[in-house]
Amino acid sequence: MTARALPGAPAAEALLARARERLAALPGGAHLHVIRLGDDPASVSYVRLKDRKAREVGLRSTVHALPDATPEADLLALIARLNADPAASGILVQLPLPAHVNASRVLRAIDPDKDVDGFHPVNVGGLWSGETRLPPCTPAGVLALLDHYAVPVAGKRAVIVGRSNIVGKPLAAMLLARDATVTVAHSRTPDLSAVTRAADILFAAVGRAHLITPAHVRSGATVIDVGVNRHAVADEPPRLVGDVHPDVRSVAGALTPVPGGVGPMTVAQLLMNTVTAAHHHAHP
Ligand SMILES: Nc1nc(=O)c2c([nH]1)NC[C@@H]1CN(c3ccc(C(=O)N[C@@H](CCC(=O)O)C(=O)O)cc3)C=[N+]21
């Protein structure tokens, strides 16, 4: 068997087309503010990608590129100013933050109605209790991708490998809400392959290059690769690889590529969330 590829680009384009449509119904438009500290190359490149896509969709976009040593108080003051600015629709603080900044305090400072990452405790709680307004971008993008390719979720056995706050845990909440039977495994799960082989849909979100091999996958399963690892191979420039080994293609029924799979969905969902936030401000 060779797995059907589930590329992110067409699904992301469909999501962006819907965002554009909803944006057209907003006379004031929408404005995304991204705050980035320091010059970590991955963060610089992700933020540039978000900014460029936002403009393509017709959103206003401002990147606040601050020095790595920015005091937490200055960051909190900027967030307070954007919270109070009625023209600022969405606020995103790029992670990871430098060690001298308390990330959870910073995320809690963002107005939950402008929290386009969906990381504020109010939005996290809302996600688990069925009152989602702004869903976290990567898990919501993953579900949009499954929907785009008409992969059924209800009644299926979903296994997530990874328990992060930004992917594994919120993805579990969203799959439960869609009537999947959900198992969350992780790097310390004994006999991981026995757990993952039960999956109809397997989500790899641990952040370890090529952790998931054919031995982890039941024949015909759908495999969603959420990993974005900068992989260094001797004598080659570093490249982006997923959590799923390429040999899984010969076992899975369908597989998302890396790059070009979940990544573009994350960005598209962020812009959709920004439009959603602007709608909430226009019609509270
Ligand atoms: N507050 C916050 N929110 C985030 O959503 C957030 C974050 N911090 N910190 C870092 C992670 C990572 N992340 C990605 C977004 C897009 C791609 C993406 O578009 N990747 C492309 C390739 C990009 C490339 O080649 O570098 C792809 O997979 O095809 C990947 C990763 C968002 N994150």
The ligand as an ORCA input file, in Angstrom:
! r2SCAN-3c Opt
* xyz 1 1
  N       2.438     31.795     20.083
  C       2.772     30.862     19.197
  N       1.830     30.373     18.360
  C       2.156     29.431     17.442
  O       1.287     28.962     16.674
  C       3.513     28.959     17.375
  C       4.432     29.500     18.272
  N       4.047     30.447     19.167
  N       5.724     29.076     18.253
  C       6.209     28.108     17.292
  C       5.118     27.198     16.795
  C       5.422     26.540     15.488
  N       4.413     27.011     14.550
  C       4.392     26.763     13.190
  C       3.637     27.502     12.312
  C       3.695     27.291     10.949
  C       4.520     26.315     10.425
  C       4.600     26.155      8.952
  O       3.928     26.811      8.202
  N       5.472     25.271      8.450
  C       5.661     25.036      7.039
  C       7.110     25.191      6.616
  C       7.829     26.355      7.188
  C       9.334     26.240      7.005
  O       9.782     25.727      5.972
  O      10.059     26.644      7.935
  C       5.265     23.632      6.689
  O       5.192     22.769      7.600
  O       5.061     23.369      5.525
  C       5.265     25.556     11.282
  C       5.194     25.772     12.655
  C       3.583     27.891     15.182
  N       3.926     28.004     16.481
*
